[in-house]
Amino acid sequence: MKIMTAAPGTTSQLTPGGAHEPYERRRAEETTLYQLVQEYVETFFAQVEQETGAGLPKLVQAVRGMPP
């Protein structure tokens, strides 16, 4: 059985039919959902902190780039 690989410097993925296609990065930042989250995420986190009186979990702070 021969294993096919992508050319150096490229990636590929198998289609349901087994053919190789070049990988094309999805552009999540261009979606409406991404843009809405980006616009309102800080307001959401501030509201949660204000209503609960607790800070966000350290993992969430780390993902957001905030100091713990």
Secondary structure, DSSP 4 states (H G I P E B T S, - for coil): -PPP-PPTT--EEE-TTS-EEE-----GGGSHHHHHHHHHHHHHHHHHHHHH--PPPHHHHHHHT---
